[in-house]
Amino acid sequence: MTVSRGKLLAISDLHAGRPDNRAFTEAIQPDGPHDWLLLAGDLGDLAADTEWVLRTMSSRFSTVVWAPGNHELWTLPADPVQLRGAERYEYLVGVCRELGVHTPDDPYPVFAGESGPVTVVPMFLLYDYSFLPDGATTPEEGLAIAHKAQVVCTDEYYLHPDPYPSRAAWSAARIDYTQKRLDALGPDVRTVLVNHFPLTRHPTRVLRYPEFALWCGSERTADWHVRYNAAAVVYGHLHIPRRMEHDGVPFEEVSLGYPREWRQRPVQPRVPKEIIV
């Protein structure tokens, strides 16, 4: 069991293949020797960029926890690592284990929060097209609406679900697997749930293109923050950093985003963000 009395910090969507974001990432430092860092996905598009972030952060922070985003799982033609689907994810899990980084498939570490210990739960859940746009009653109808609106996630071209027949099937398997692990924790265990995608649909309601919610999560996890006694939920993906509350539980969106996004914000990003538990 890993326990710390430093700060619990979190960030996502570093997209370190972009020069400005790489420089931003290079400048990230802990505030103290016992600080933890939660990396909630989209570290880079290429395997080398993801590995660089993991290696850099694991050399600086006491404990690093990683939950993959969709970009880490892309198989781009220019990437020397041409693994697809589950094999690509397993490759990155192997990199993390070599560096001592906690993954969704490892024992969950325990952080000493201000209100007592919390079990930090990194998750890899993907999405199942159940965040439907208005007018749709099935994922197929939702995707048709999205294609007509020309709002289509790049995952449809580069995130391969092998060996699963679809990304939705892969998501279902990951949700089943994670739910069993969470059920085994017991009802009295306080958690910090870390996932790249939002666990509920609420954060997607402000998207400029609402059809994009199809690629943002699953209705199956809508009550997990209550069911699994969450002290906080950490996510990214939307590039809309903010804090919301649902059922008294803070939901922290901790993304950096692309340079064109964070450079236009009236206040430059102050990340990583401290997660108070």
N, C-alpha and C positions, 0 to 999 in steps of 0.2 A: 504494500500500500504506500503510495506517494502522498506526502503531506507537506504543505508549505505555509508560511506565515507572511509571504510577500503579497504583492498585488496580483489580482487576476485581470489580465489585459486581453483585449481581443481586437482582431482586424480581419478583413476579408477583401477579396477582389483587388489584390495588389497588381495583377496583370503586369508582371515584372518584365515581360518582353518589350514593353514600351520604355524608351530611355528615361523619360521624366519619372515614370513610376519606379523604375529600377533605382534611380537616384534617391527617390523618396524612401524606398525600402531599405536601401543601404544606410540611411540615417536613423533607422529605428533602433532604439536602445532601451534596455530595461531601466526602471527608476532605482532598482535595488537588486542585490544578489539573489534574492529568493522569488523574484517575480516570475509568474507564469505567462505564457502567450498562447491564446487560442487562435488558430488560423482556420477561418471558416470558408475556405475554398477559393477557387479561381486565382491561384497564385501565379499561373502562367499558362500560355497556350502550348508551349513545347515542353517536353519532359525535362530538358536541360534547365529551363527557367524555373520550373517547379522545384527541381532538385536544388538549384542555387538558393532559393528562398528557404527551403527546409534546412539546408546546411548552414546558412548564415544565421538564421534565427536560433537554431539549436545550439550554436556556439556561444550565444549571448544570454539566453534565458535559462533559468533554472529548470523549467519544464515547458515543453512545447506539445500542444495537442492539435491534431489536424483532422478536419472533416473535408472531404473533397468536394469541389464544385464541378460544374459541367465542363469548364474549359480544360481542366487537367485531364479529362477523359477524351478530349478530341484527339483524333488521329489525322493530323494534317499532312499533306503530301511532302512538305519540307522537313518534317520531323524525322531524324535518324531512327528514333524509336517508333516502329510501325505497329506495335502491339495494339489490339483493339479490344474494346469492351472490358469484360471481367479480367482478362489477362493484363490489360493496361492498369486497371485499378490494383491488381495484385502486385504488379511491378512496383508501383508507387508505395504500396504498403511495405514492400521489402526495403525500399530506400529509407522509409521512415524508421523501420526497425533497426537498420544499421546505424542510424543517427540517434536512436533513443527517443524518437518522437512517437507519441501515443496516437493510435489510429482507431477507427470504428470497430476493428476486429481484435483489439487488445483489451486486457483488464482495465476497467475504468479507474482513473486516478482520483484521489480524494484531496480536495483543497480545504485548508482551514480558513473558513470565512469568518466575518465579524460576528455572525449569529450562530456559529458552529460549523462543523464540517459539511461540505457538499461534495457529492460525487459528480465529477465532470464526465458527461456522456457525449463524446463525438459520434455523429451519426452520418451514414451515407444512405439516403432514402430516395433520391431522384424525384420523379414526378409521374403522374399517370393520366394527365389530361382531364382531370376531374374538376379543375377550376374553370368551369364552362363560361363562355361569353353569353351575353343576353341573346335569347332566341334559339339557343342550342339545348338539346336534351340528352345528347350522347357525345362522346369524344369525337366521333366521326363528323357529326354536324358542327362541332366546335372547330375542328381543324379546317373544315370547308369554309367556314366564316372567316377564319384567320387568313387562309390563302386568298380569299376574295379581297380581303382588306390589305393584302400584301404585307402582313405581319407574320413572319415565319422565323422561328429561332434557328440559328445556324447549327444547332444540335442535329437538326433533321438531315444534315449533310455529313457531319464529321463525328458525331457521338454514336458509335456503333454499339448495339446491345449484346453482341456475341458473348456467350452461346445462346442467349435468350432470344425468343422470336421478336421481341419488341422492347422498347424502353419502358413501356408500362409494365410488361412482365418482369423485367429486371427490378423495377421499383417495387412491385408486389413482393418479390422474393426478399428484397432488402428490408421492407417494412415488417414482414413476418419474422425475419431473423432478429431484427432490433427489438421488436415487441417482446419476444421471448426473453431476451436478455434483460430488458427493463422490468418485466414481470417478476424476474428472479431476484430483483433488488429488495423487494419488500416495501410495504406502504409507508414506512417511517423514514425511509432514506430520502433526504433532500437532494435534489439534482440541479445541475446546470446543463440544459440541453443545447447542444451545439450542432447545427446543421446548416449547410449552404443555403438551402431553400427554406422559405417560411413554412412553419408548421401549420399555420392557419391562413385562410384566404384574406383576412382583414388587411394586411399590409399592401396587397396588390390593388386595393380599391382606388389608389391614387395614380396608378400607371397612366401615362399619356396615351398608350395604346393598350386598352384593356384586354384585347385578344391575347397579349403576351402572357397573361396569367396561366394559360394552358401549360406553359413550361415552368411553372413556379412551385409546384408542390402537389399535395394529395389531401383530399377531404378525410382520408383515413386517420390522419394525425391531428385533426382539429381539436381534440380534447386532451392531447398528451401532456400539455403544460399543467393540467389539473390532475389527470390520472397518475402522473409520475412525479407529483409533488415538486414541481420546478420552482426554485428560488429565482431563476432567470432563464430566458431563452435567448440564444445568440444565433444570428443568421446574417446573410448577406444577399448576393445575387441581384437585388433590385437597384443597387446604386442610389439608394435614397436613405442615407444615414439618418436615423432618428430613433427615438425611444417611444414605445407605445405600451399600454397596459391592457391585458385581457384577464378578467377574473382575478384582478389584483396581482398578476404576475407581469414583471417587466419583460418586454420583448425589445432587444437591442439589435438594430441593424447597424453593422460595423464596417460597411464597405468603404474602400477608398474610391474605386471607380476609375474611369479613364481620365487622362489629363484634361480633355476638353470639358469634363464635368466638374472635377474638383477645383480646377483653376478659376471657374466662373462663380463659385460659391462666394457669398459676401464675406464669409469668415473661412480662412484656409483650414483644412482639416487638422484637427488635433487628435491624432490617432497614434498608437492603439488606444482604444477606449477602455477605461476601467469598469469592470463589471462588479458591482457591489452586491455581496451575498452575505 
